[in-house]
Amino acid sequence: MTADARLLLYALGAVGTLIVLIARFKVHPFVALISVSLAMGVAAGMPPGAAVKAFQDGVGTALGFIAIVVGLGTMLGKIMAESGAASRIAATLIAAFGERRVHWAIMVVAFIVGIPVFFQVGFVLLIPLVFTIAHRTGTPLLKVGLPLVAGLSVVHGMLPPHPAAMLAVSAYEADVGRTILYGIVVGLPTAALAGPIFAAWVAPRIPLPAENPVAAQLRGDSTERMPGFGTSLLTVLIPVILMLLASTAAASRVRAALQFVGHPIVALLLALLVSFWSLGRARRFTREQLLKFCNDCLAPTAAILLVIGAGGGFNAVLVQSGVGRAIADVASGSHVSPLLLAWSVAALIRVATGSATVAMTTAAGIVAPLAATIPGTSAELLVLATGAGALVLSHVNDAGFWLIKEFFDMTVPQTLKTWTVAETIIGVAGLMFTLVLSVVI
C-alpha cells in the first residue's frame, strides 16, 4: 500500500470513528474531536508534539474569527429579539410572502445578504429571523433554517467577493463580473433545490427538541413598541452594506478606511453599537438592560464555540498530515473534462479536510495549468465547478457542520441527514447547472 493510500485510509477511519463515538457511544463532540484528531495525527506519522501543535493552531485559527463573529452576531441578534426588530421583519416577510412561502423568502434574503459577507456572519445575522418566523408561524425550524444555510452556502462557495472564489478567479484568470453573473444563474436554482424544496420534504421527517436554548434567546416574541421595518432592516444590513462598500471602493485613501470599517468584525461591532440606539431606543432600554441582554445570550454559545474550535483543529490535523496533498497527487494524473476535474478534485479535498476554502484554492491551483492547455474551457465556469465541488458532503471534519448542529439543536445523525445532504445537493446540482450553462455558452 502506498503512503498516500494509507493516509486516505487513516482519514476515512478517523471520520468513521468520530461518528461512532458521538452517535453510538454519546461521547461529547469536543472530547471526541480532540481524541480522534490527535490519534489521526500520530497514526499518519506526525510527531505527537506536532499533532498537538497542529490541533492547537487549528482551534486558534477557527476561533480567532468565528468566536468574535458569533459573539457579536449573537449580541446583535439578542437586541433584535428583545426590541421586537426580529418580530417586525418576520411579520413583514410573512405578510408579503404568506406563511406557506416564507421559506422561499428566507432563501432569497440569505442569497442577497450572503453575497458580500462570510457564511458565519450571514448566519448569525439572519438566524434570529429564522427562529422568530418558525415560532410565530408554527413552521418546523428546519423548513425555514435549511433555506437560510443553503442560500448562504451557495454564494459563499461560488460568488466573488468571497475569498476562495476570488482566489479561484485569479488562478483561472476569469472575469469577475461574468463569474458573478453566471454564479447567480447557477446559484439560484441550486439554492432552491437544496433549500426550500429539500427542506419542505425533510423537515417533517426530522423531529427536533421542543425547547432550543439558543432559539429561546434569539427569537423575537414581543409586539410592544416594535421599531419600524425600515429601522430594523437597516440595522441588520449595516454589516452587509459596509462589507459591500469595502469590496467596491476604488480610491486608495477611501479604500483603506472602508476596508477597516468593512472588515466583518468591525462591521458587526458597529452594527451592534448602532442597535443599542436604533433598536434600544424604541423600547427605552436602560444601560443595565442592554448589558444583561449581552450577558444572557452568550451562555448558550460557549459549548458551540468549543465544538467549532475542535472541528477546526481536526481540519488542521488532516491538512498538515498530508491528506489534502495525497488527494491532489492522485487527481493530477487523471484525464477528464476540466469542469469535471475541477469539481472532483475540490470535492475529494473537501470531504477529506472539511474546508471549502482549502478545497477550492487547492483544486484551482491543480486544475488551472491543465485547463490552460485545453481550448474552449470557460474560466468563469471553472470557478463555479470548483466552488460546487468544494461545498459537497460537509460532515464531522467541517466546523460549519458543528455550527449548524448546535444552533439547530440536532444530533449528529440528524445533521448528516439535513445539512450534509443539503450541501451535497448544492455540490451536485451546482455542477449539473454549470454543465448545462457550458452547453448554452
Order of alpha helices (4+ residues) and beta strands (2+ residues): alpha-alpha-alpha-alpha-alpha-alpha-alpha-alpha-alpha-alpha-alpha-alpha-alpha-alpha-alpha-alpha-alpha-alpha-alpha-alpha-alpha-alpha-alpha-alpha
